[in-house]
Each structure stands twice: as structure tokens, then as C-alpha cells.
């Protein structure tokens, strides 16, 4: 899983059938120190996260398994909201 920050919403009136009712959010990937890493991505959101939240997400084949239907053409899906992050600075 990867860390990210929700930085916006993607509005789409035409979607594949399996995406109906699912929000699409713009996510900025982050490292363990919450620094930006790479370009923002679009991710499916089934957990109702919001702008500014730190989340964790998955990409590739695993991203499509968030929805109950068998096959989903999703490249990234938000899996959870990060409540707290602790990084041991001694290592």
C-alpha cells in the first residue's frame, strides 16, 4: 500500500457501469515523511474520504478488488484513512 493526500475531486458524468455511484478523487502520492512523490493520480473512493485527508491506496490488480463486481478497470483505489503516522527516526 502507498500513502497519499486527497487534493481534489474528479467529476465524471459518463463512467463504466461498475463505477456508477463511486467517487473519483485526485490523490498526491506521499513518502513516509509526507513529502510529495511524483504526479497526482486519480483513485476510486468507496470509503468517503475528503480533501486534505491522508489516505492509503493500492494500485494495479488489487485496486479493482475494492468493488464487489469481479472485474473493474481501476488503476488506483483508496483503501483507508490514516489517523496517525509514526516513523521511528532512530532507523
Secondary structure, DSSP 4 states (H G I P E B T S, - for coil): -EEEEEEEEE--SS--GGGTT-EEEEEEEE-TT--B-S--EEEEESS---TT-EEEEEEGGGGGGGSSSS----SEEEEEE-S-----TT-
